[in-house]
Amino acid sequence: MQKEPVLLNLKSVPHLVGEGILKRAVSHFAGYSKVFVLVDENTERFCLPVFQDKLPDIHFAGLIRTKSGESNKNMQSLSDIYEQLTHFKAGRDSLLINLGGGVITDMGGFAAATFKRGMDFVNVPTTLLGQVDAAIGSKTGVDFKEYKNQVGLFADAKAVIVDIDFLNTLDKRQLRSGFAEMLKYAFIMDVPLWEIMGNRPFDMLDSDLYRMVVRCVSDKIFIVEKDLRESGMRKLLNFGHTVGHALETFFLKADRPVTHGEAVAAGMICATRISARWPDFDCRSPEFIYEMIDRNFSRLVFSEENLPEIMRLMQQDKKTKAGKLHFTLLKKIGNAMQDVVVPEEKVEESLRFYLRN
Ligand SMILES: NC(=O)c1ccc[n+]([C@@H]2O[C@H](COP(=O)([O-])OP(=O)(O)OC[C@H]3O[C@@H](n4cnc5c(N)ncnc54)[C@H](O)[C@@H]3O)[C@@H](O)[C@H]2O)c1
């Protein structure tokens, strides 16, 4: 299968997708007085050498380090990043390259957009989840206390470079985490993507991975272009995320972190269950969705006793307005509806269904 590089524009932000595409992206790092790169310990070890090998002429004025993982996507890490940028005398004419997964692009984007009232940044996502979702669409931020993405802003990267070579060192669990977001695009808007997947588990999709990544990047761009600030259509992307975010926080607090994708996969089962029982919707074959998710993700382990805490966390979510839970539901595969107010009892029923079936 040919892997032709693809250039997609989101407003004026170029998104380059390809195998080895970084080599062709040199111009996006030029013209700055200083270039910095933000890494965590894993992307420093696995991705920085690849970056330097492909673009040996880029000189870094400093390596900005942060600790990996969602538990470090917080104000303390942000403060450490400002500290290092200050130490290296970064200025508004500097560039920050965010080299990593969604934690790095979310936090690095926010740091760059706020440091000295804003310096440029380029996202170079290195996880599948980052490549198909997190690095695209200008949402930046950090978690605050137990609340996900509580502090942040919309800020455009100067460019997003999706080089799938970085995925070679990503472990299976993290690859699958990104696959959950790919499934989301298929469910909410992309029947051809669903057909490419063809009921195969992720492990059997290697030869189609590139094609699927390109579809997902263009799906996300299509939506964000129409609704950057999430006043309407962008909420479609929240499919699985109302329950998913609550579960992600629940497990993080319990010191049993799950990946973003694992939490979203569980959330998609719940949202599908609610959709399947929603009057006037045509989501009549939810078992295809349950089966595809179960083929790729083990069920998360919690009990009915945890439901009050999970429901409480959902109440704190940004998607909850005036105490009402808002969901994206599926009318059928490839067709979703955003902003449906779902009574708490139905959400609890879906969580019980998740635990029992
Ligand atoms: N801004 C958005 O629109 C948006 C959308 C979806 C998700 N997100 C955010 O993204 C975050 C999750 O992102 P993630 O799943 O990429 O997690 P992550 O950034 O924590 O990365 C996962 C792990 O993989 C390691 N890693 C990264 N690249 C690697 C590579 N190439 N080889 C080996 N190891 C590598 C990281 O060090 C980390 O340990 C969450 O905080 C979520 O809220 C943001």
The ligand as an SDF file (V2000), in Angstrom:
LIG
                    3D

 44 48  0  0  0  0  0  0  0  0999 V2000
   -6.0400   18.5810   22.9540 N   0  0  0  0  0  0  0  0  0  0  0  0
   -6.8920   17.6740   22.5230 C   0  0  0  0  0  0  0  0  0  0  0  0
   -7.7180   17.9380   21.6260 O   0  0  0  0  0  0  0  0  0  0  0  0
   -6.8340   16.2850   23.0940 C   0  0  0  0  0  0  0  0  0  0  0  0
   -7.5710   15.2490   22.4840 C   0  0  0  0  0  0  0  0  0  0  0  0
   -7.4550   13.9610   23.0100 C   0  0  0  0  0  0  0  0  0  0  0  0
   -6.6460   13.7180   24.1020 C   0  0  0  0  0  0  0  0  0  0  0  0
   -5.9630   14.7540   24.6810 N   0  0  0  0  0  0  0  0  0  0  0  0
   -5.0810   14.5300   25.8270 C   0  0  0  0  0  0  0  0  0  0  0  0
   -4.0200   13.6750   25.4440 O   0  0  0  0  0  0  0  0  0  0  0  0
   -3.5030   13.0390   26.5980 C   0  0  0  0  0  0  0  0  0  0  0  0
   -3.2150   11.5940   26.2940 C   0  0  0  0  0  0  0  0  0  0  0  0
   -2.2470   11.5320   25.2740 O   0  0  0  0  0  0  0  0  0  0  0  0
   -1.3910   10.2090   25.0000 P   0  0  0  0  0  0  0  0  0  0  0  0
   -2.3030    9.0530   25.0040 O   0  0  0  0  0  0  0  0  0  0  0  0
   -0.5820   10.4960   23.8030 O   0  0  0  0  0  0  0  0  0  0  0  0
   -0.5340   10.0480   26.3290 O   0  0  0  0  0  0  0  0  0  0  0  0
    0.9350   10.4780   26.7640 P   0  0  0  0  0  0  0  0  0  0  0  0
    1.3180   11.7730   26.2180 O   0  0  0  0  0  0  0  0  0  0  0  0
    0.9490   10.3000   28.2290 O   0  0  0  0  0  0  0  0  0  0  0  0
    1.8620    9.3540   26.0930 O   0  0  0  0  0  0  0  0  0  0  0  0
    1.7270    8.0230   26.4730 C   0  0  0  0  0  0  0  0  0  0  0  0
    3.0680    7.3990   26.8700 C   0  0  0  0  0  0  0  0  0  0  0  0
    3.8270    7.1140   25.6960 O   0  0  0  0  0  0  0  0  0  0  0  0
    5.1590    7.6400   25.8350 C   0  0  0  0  0  0  0  0  0  0  0  0
    5.5950    7.9070   24.4680 N   0  0  0  0  0  0  0  0  0  0  0  0
    5.1950    8.9230   23.6710 C   0  0  0  0  0  0  0  0  0  0  0  0
    5.6790    8.7500   22.4380 N   0  0  0  0  0  0  0  0  0  0  0  0
    6.4030    7.6180   22.4500 C   0  0  0  0  0  0  0  0  0  0  0  0
    7.1070    6.9060   21.4490 C   0  0  0  0  0  0  0  0  0  0  0  0
    7.0920    7.2810   20.1700 N   0  0  0  0  0  0  0  0  0  0  0  0
    7.7690    5.7740   21.8120 N   0  0  0  0  0  0  0  0  0  0  0  0
    7.7180    5.3390   23.0950 C   0  0  0  0  0  0  0  0  0  0  0  0
    7.0350    5.9480   24.0730 N   0  0  0  0  0  0  0  0  0  0  0  0
    6.3790    7.0850   23.7530 C   0  0  0  0  0  0  0  0  0  0  0  0
    4.9900    8.8160   26.7430 C   0  0  0  0  0  0  0  0  0  0  0  0
    6.1890    9.1410   27.3870 O   0  0  0  0  0  0  0  0  0  0  0  0
    3.9460    8.2970   27.7400 C   0  0  0  0  0  0  0  0  0  0  0  0
    4.5550    7.5030   28.7080 O   0  0  0  0  0  0  0  0  0  0  0  0
   -4.5290   13.2350   27.6980 C   0  0  0  0  0  0  0  0  0  0  0  0
   -4.0430   14.1540   28.6100 O   0  0  0  0  0  0  0  0  0  0  0  0
   -5.7380   13.7930   26.9620 C   0  0  0  0  0  0  0  0  0  0  0  0
   -6.4920   14.6540   27.7740 O   0  0  0  0  0  0  0  0  0  0  0  0
   -6.0360   16.0220   24.1920 C   0  0  0  0  0  0  0  0  0  0  0  0
  1  2  1  0
  2  3  2  0
  2  4  1  0
  4  5  1  0
  4 44  2  0
  5  6  2  0
  6  7  1  0
  7  8  2  0
  8  9  1  0
  8 44  1  0
  9 10  1  0
  9 42  1  0
 10 11  1  0
 11 12  1  0
 11 40  1  0
 12 13  1  0
 13 14  1  0
 14 15  2  0
 14 16  1  0
 14 17  1  0
 17 18  1  0
 18 19  2  0
 18 20  1  0
 18 21  1  0
 21 22  1  0
 22 23  1  0
 23 24  1  0
 23 38  1  0
 24 25  1  0
 25 26  1  0
 25 36  1  0
 26 27  1  0
 26 35  1  0
 27 28  2  0
 28 29  1  0
 29 30  1  0
 29 35  2  0
 30 31  1  0
 30 32  2  0
 32 33  1  0
 33 34  2  0
 34 35  1  0
 36 37  1  0
 36 38  1  0
 38 39  1  0
 40 41  1  0
 40 42  1  0
 42 43  1  0
M  CHG  2   8   1  16  -1
M  END
$$$$
